[in-house]
Every structure is written in structure tokens, then in C-alpha cells.
Amino acid sequence: MYAAVRRYEGVTDAAEAARLVNEGFVPLMRQVSGFVAYYWIDAGDGVMVSTSVFQDRAGAEESVARAADFVRDNLASVLPHPPEVTAGEVVASA
């Protein structure tokens, strides 16, 4: 399995970001080949984190590209800064 984690800082409206992610982005993630799971986390203090899990690297990489497009097209007003992206192979899980 592979995962991609995106950390967004400076979030201006966490509730609106969550609504848009639930309504628009989650359905896009479910369409990506090898989809396993997706989580959108409100860490507080203007920080939100997403975690995407896929069966293979290609799915994780596609999720990063789709996220960039979705944020640019739908969330730029509430996620004003580019995320810190970390991706790689899942080497342990529970």
C-alpha cells in the first residue's frame, strides 16, 4: 500500500473546507484505481491534513495530482497556501 499525506496551513474556514471536501473531493478519490481510504482532519489552529491510502504508488500519485487540481479549482479561498506533501510506501499498519 501507498499513502499520501497533505498538510494545509492558514486555513481560513475549516467548516467550509470540510463541506467542500466531503461533497466534491471524496467522490473523486473513490474513483481512483486502488483506492483504500481517505481522511480529512481538522488539526485546529488553521491546520488541516488529508491522508489518502491506495493499493499502489500510481493511485497515491494520482491522488496528489487530483488534490492539487481540486484545491486550485474549488478551495483556493479557504486553503490559501500550497500543502506540504509527503508520500510513500506504507511499511506498517494496524
C-alpha positions as protocol buffer text, in pm:
chain_id: "A"
residue {
  index: 1
  type: MET
  ca { x: 0 y: 0 z: 0 }
}
residue {
  index: 2
  type: TYR
  ca { x: 96 y: 362 z: -55 }
}
residue {
  index: 3
  type: ALA
  ca { x: -18 y: 677 z: 121 }
}
residue {
  index: 4
  type: ALA
  ca { x: -9 y: 1048 z: 52 }
}
residue {
  index: 5
  type: VAL
  ca { x: -37 y: 1300 z: 334 }
}
residue {
  index: 6
  type: ARG
  ca { x: -107 y: 1667 z: 262 }
}
residue {
  index: 7
  type: ARG
  ca { x: -81 y: 1931 z: 538 }
}
residue {
  index: 8
  type: TYR
  ca { x: -252 y: 2265 z: 477 }
}
residue {
  index: 9
  type: GLU
  ca { x: -175 y: 2568 z: 694 }
}
residue {
  index: 10
  type: GLY
  ca { x: -352 y: 2903 z: 706 }
}
residue {
  index: 11
  type: VAL
  ca { x: -697 y: 2751 z: 651 }
}
residue {
  index: 12
  type: THR
  ca { x: -946 y: 3039 z: 663 }
}
residue {
  index: 13
  type: ASP
  ca { x: -1270 y: 2839 z: 707 }
}
residue {
  index: 14
  type: ALA
  ca { x: -1234 y: 2480 z: 828 }
}
residue {
  index: 15
  type: ALA
  ca { x: -1608 y: 2407 z: 817 }
}
residue {
  index: 16
  type: GLU
  ca { x: -1636 y: 2520 z: 455 }
}
residue {
  index: 17
  type: ALA
  ca { x: -1323 y: 2328 z: 359 }
}
residue {
  index: 18
  type: ALA
  ca { x: -1467 y: 2013 z: 518 }
}
residue {
  index: 19
  type: ARG
  ca { x: -1800 y: 2059 z: 339 }
}
residue {
  index: 20
  type: LEU
  ca { x: -1636 y: 2104 z: 0 }
}
residue {
  index: 21
  type: VAL
  ca { x: -1401 y: 1810 z: 52 }
}
residue {
  index: 22
  type: ASN
  ca { x: -1689 y: 1582 z: 159 }
}
residue {
  index: 23
  type: GLU
  ca { x: -1915 y: 1686 z: -126 }
}
residue {
  index: 24
  type: GLY
  ca { x: -1663 y: 1717 z: -408 }
}
residue {
  index: 25
  type: PHE
  ca { x: -1326 y: 1563 z: -337 }
}
residue {
  index: 26
  type: VAL
  ca { x: -1417 y: 1240 z: -157 }
}
residue {
  index: 27
  type: PRO
  ca { x: -1616 y: 1116 z: -460 }
}
residue {
  index: 28
  type: LEU
  ca { x: -1313 y: 1188 z: -681 }
}
residue {
  index: 29
  type: MET
  ca { x: -1084 y: 984 z: -454 }
}
residue {
  index: 30
  type: ARG
  ca { x: -1320 y: 687 z: -462 }
}
residue {
  index: 31
  type: GLN
  ca { x: -1284 y: 680 z: -842 }
}
residue {
  index: 32
  type: VAL
  ca { x: -905 y: 644 z: -835 }
}
residue {
  index: 33
  type: SER
  ca { x: -786 y: 291 z: -909 }
}
residue {
  index: 34
  type: GLY
  ca { x: -661 y: 110 z: -600 }
}
residue {
  index: 35
  type: PHE
  ca { x: -845 y: 339 z: -355 }
}
residue {
  index: 36
  type: VAL
  ca { x: -837 y: 211 z: 6 }
}
residue {
  index: 37
  type: ALA
  ca { x: -921 y: 505 z: 234 }
}
residue {
  index: 38
  type: TYR
  ca { x: -931 y: 883 z: 262 }
}
residue {
  index: 39
  type: TYR
  ca { x: -932 y: 1101 z: 575 }
}
residue {
  index: 40
  type: TRP
  ca { x: -968 y: 1480 z: 613 }
}
residue {
  index: 41
  type: ILE
  ca { x: -856 y: 1600 z: 955 }
}
residue {
  index: 42
  type: ASP
  ca { x: -911 y: 1934 z: 1128 }
}
residue {
  index: 43
  type: ALA
  ca { x: -599 y: 1972 z: 1342 }
}
residue {
  index: 44
  type: GLY
  ca { x: -708 y: 2312 z: 1474 }
}
residue {
  index: 45
  type: ASP
  ca { x: -533 y: 2647 z: 1461 }
}
residue {
  index: 46
  type: GLY
  ca { x: -584 y: 2677 z: 1084 }
}
residue {
  index: 47
  type: VAL
  ca { x: -426 y: 2341 z: 1003 }
}
residue {
  index: 48
  type: MET
  ca { x: -599 y: 2062 z: 810 }
}
residue {
  index: 49
  type: VAL
  ca { x: -444 y: 1735 z: 699 }
}
residue {
  index: 50
  type: SER
  ca { x: -555 y: 1480 z: 442 }
}
residue {
  index: 51
  type: THR
  ca { x: -443 y: 1119 z: 421 }
}
residue {
  index: 52
  type: SER
  ca { x: -507 y: 910 z: 110 }
}
residue {
  index: 53
  type: VAL
  ca { x: -432 y: 537 z: 105 }
}
residue {
  index: 54
  type: PHE
  ca { x: -408 y: 330 z: -214 }
}
residue {
  index: 55
  type: GLN
  ca { x: -305 y: -20 z: -315 }
}
residue {
  index: 56
  type: ASP
  ca { x: -23 y: 112 z: -533 }
}
residue {
  index: 57
  type: ARG
  ca { x: 204 y: 407 z: -596 }
}
residue {
  index: 58
  type: ALA
  ca { x: 15 y: 512 z: -910 }
}
residue {
  index: 59
  type: GLY
  ca { x: -304 y: 566 z: -711 }
}
residue {
  index: 60
  type: ALA
  ca { x: -126 y: 771 z: -447 }
}
residue {
  index: 61
  type: GLU
  ca { x: 42 y: 985 z: -712 }
}
residue {
  index: 62
  type: GLU
  ca { x: -289 y: 1037 z: -892 }
}
residue {
  index: 63
  type: SER
  ca { x: -447 y: 1146 z: -563 }
}
residue {
  index: 64
  type: VAL
  ca { x: -182 y: 1416 z: -520 }
}
residue {
  index: 65
  type: ALA
  ca { x: -247 y: 1546 z: -873 }
}
residue {
  index: 66
  type: ARG
  ca { x: -625 y: 1541 z: -827 }
}
residue {
  index: 67
  type: ALA
  ca { x: -592 y: 1717 z: -491 }
}
residue {
  index: 68
  type: ALA
  ca { x: -386 y: 1997 z: -646 }
}
residue {
  index: 69
  type: ASP
  ca { x: -645 y: 2046 z: -921 }
}
residue {
  index: 70
  type: PHE
  ca { x: -939 y: 2032 z: -680 }
}
residue {
  index: 71
  type: VAL
  ca { x: -784 y: 2281 z: -438 }
}
residue {
  index: 72
  type: ARG
  ca { x: -696 y: 2519 z: -722 }
}
residue {
  index: 73
  type: ASP
  ca { x: -1046 y: 2498 z: -871 }
}
residue {
  index: 74
  type: ASN
  ca { x: -1261 y: 2479 z: -556 }
}
residue {
  index: 75
  type: LEU
  ca { x: -1075 y: 2555 z: -233 }
}
residue {
  index: 76
  type: ALA
  ca { x: -827 y: 2833 z: -308 }
}
residue {
  index: 77
  type: SER
  ca { x: -1022 y: 3084 z: -98 }
}
residue {
  index: 78
  type: VAL
  ca { x: -1016 y: 2865 z: 216 }
}
residue {
  index: 79
  type: LEU
  ca { x: -681 y: 2688 z: 160 }
}
residue {
  index: 80
  type: PRO
  ca { x: -464 y: 2984 z: 57 }
}
residue {
  index: 81
  type: HIS
  ca { x: -125 y: 2811 z: 88 }
}
residue {
  index: 82
  type: PRO
  ca { x: 10 y: 2508 z: -100 }
}
residue {
  index: 83
  type: PRO
  ca { x: 29 y: 2196 z: 114 }
}
residue {
  index: 84
  type: GLU
  ca { x: 330 y: 2014 z: 243 }
}
residue {
  index: 85
  type: VAL
  ca { x: 304 y: 1676 z: 69 }
}
residue {
  index: 86
  type: THR
  ca { x: 457 y: 1353 z: 199 }
}
residue {
  index: 87
  type: ALA
  ca { x: 403 y: 1028 z: 11 }
}
residue {
  index: 88
  type: GLY
  ca { x: 544 y: 680 z: 22 }
}
residue {
  index: 89
  type: GLU
  ca { x: 501 y: 311 z: 82 }
}
residue {
  index: 90
  type: VAL
  ca { x: 310 y: 203 z: 391 }
}
residue {
  index: 91
  type: VAL
  ca { x: 553 y: -21 z: 579 }
}
residue {
  index: 92
  type: ALA
  ca { x: 342 y: -85 z: 891 }
}
residue {
  index: 93
  type: SER
  ca { x: -31 y: -67 z: 964 }
}
residue {
  index: 94
  type: ALA
  ca { x: -290 y: -182 z: 1214 }
}
